[in-house]
């Protein structure tokens, strides 16, 4: 059930939604990293839902260490809701 709800949300997600979230929470993320985050969410959301380590490793290589650590924190924070 949660997976279907998440799928519907992600299908409607726009890059501007990510930018707004980042700005509202005072994160420091480059434009390139925003593109990368958006790409991963849109294309690998099921891997993140299933916590596939190979996808996490790919993401880690594509963003800065600080950004990756913030993503991990957010994942852990919201994981309990799904």
N, C-alpha and C positions, 0 to 999 in steps of 0.2 A: 504494500500500500504506500509506504513512505517513498519507495523508489519511483512510483508513478507520479506522485506529487512533485518530487524533486525534478523529474524529467520535464514535467509541464513548466515548472519555474525556469529551468535552464533553457528550454526552447524559446522562452520570451526574453531571456536575459540579453541586455545590450552592453556594449563596452562602456557606454556612458554610466550605466548602473555601477560598474566596478570603479570607475573614476570617482563617482560621487561617494561611494563607500570609503574609498581611500582618503579622499579629502575630508570627509566628516569625522574620520578617526585619526587624522594627522599622521598618516603613514608617509614615508618618503620612498616613492617608487618611481623609477624612470618610465618614460613613455614606452620604451622597448619592453620593459617588464610587464607593463599593463597589457600590451599586445600578447605577450607570452602567457600571462595568467588567463586572459580571455580565451586564448586558443586551447589551453589545457582544460579549462572548465567546459567549454563547448564540445571538445572532442574526446576527453578522457574522464568525464564525470563519473561514469560507471566504475572505472578503475579506482577512482578515489572512494566511491561509495563502498566498494569491496576491499579497499585498503591494499591494493596491489603494490608491492614494494618496487617493482621494476618501473612503474610510472612515477613513483616518488623520486627514484634515483634519476630518471630523465629530467624531471622538473628541477631537481637540485643543481643539475649541470647548466640549466638554462636561465637561472636567476641568481642574484647575488645571495651571499650567505645570510645577510640580514633579512632580506625579503623571504627567503626560504624559511627561516626560523619563525617569522611572523605568520606565514601561511600554516606552518605546523601548529602554532598556538591557536590560530583560528579554527583549524580542523578539529583539534582536540576539544575546543570550547563548544563547537556546534555539533560534534559527532554524537553527543548524548541525546540530542533532540531527534535523531533519525534512527 
